[in-house]
């Protein structure tokens, strides 16, 4: 999943693709690099980010969706606002990626009767405050799984088909310590709600690209300097069960995962 931020203030690439034509060119570049899904966001959710007015988010997102419909890959919308969900789906979006896990009033109703995919993310707190307050976890992996279990059950009780749902443990969203984030990565499979008998697990989306959890290990202060760490994190996530990795650096991640897949195939042939 390639990240396309049509925002002026996202932590890594804010302002680069705020103009529609620039966003379309970046999407075309990601397509050439082998992207499978394009995730379009019109509001920064970095720690401390202020909320964006509804009209402004719509003005940023909808024209880009309209321009990219028919590009050949699914279009995901990173939003928690029901009005943006409805407008993006009407414009042709395929997936709604909600940091609030469809908890906002009207969110379930906005997506229930469509056929779009839904990604339910765990977040403790909210973007304005999530890294300032001390995060209170008994067991971060168990707590995240319990939250995601409750949310997917709420979606299914609302009439949403299980096959439409994926989950995201929300790296960096209310996980203020290095230990929280790396515990989630180390036990990534355990963050997904347990499948019922005879059913496949919920697909896991992992988004760590250029985040501060990587800087905490590498000492790289600038997000743009964390490309190698981001690629390593993506490979670790796939090795631990991620079905989707959300990244800024598509070409580098695609190449790394091709090598990982070749090694895995060689191991299978050797058995």
Secondary structure by P-SEA (a helix, b strand, c coil): cbbbbccccccccccccccaaaaaaaaaaaaaacccbbbbbccccccccccccaaaaaaacaaaaaaaccccbbbbbbcccaaaaaaaaaaccccccccccccccccccccccccbbbbbbbbccccccccccbbbbccaaaaaaaaaaaaaaaaaaaccccccbbbbcccccccccaaaaaaaaaacccccccccccccccbbbbcccccaaaaaaccccccccaaaaaaaaaaaaaaacccccccccaaaaaaaaaaaaaaaaaaaaac
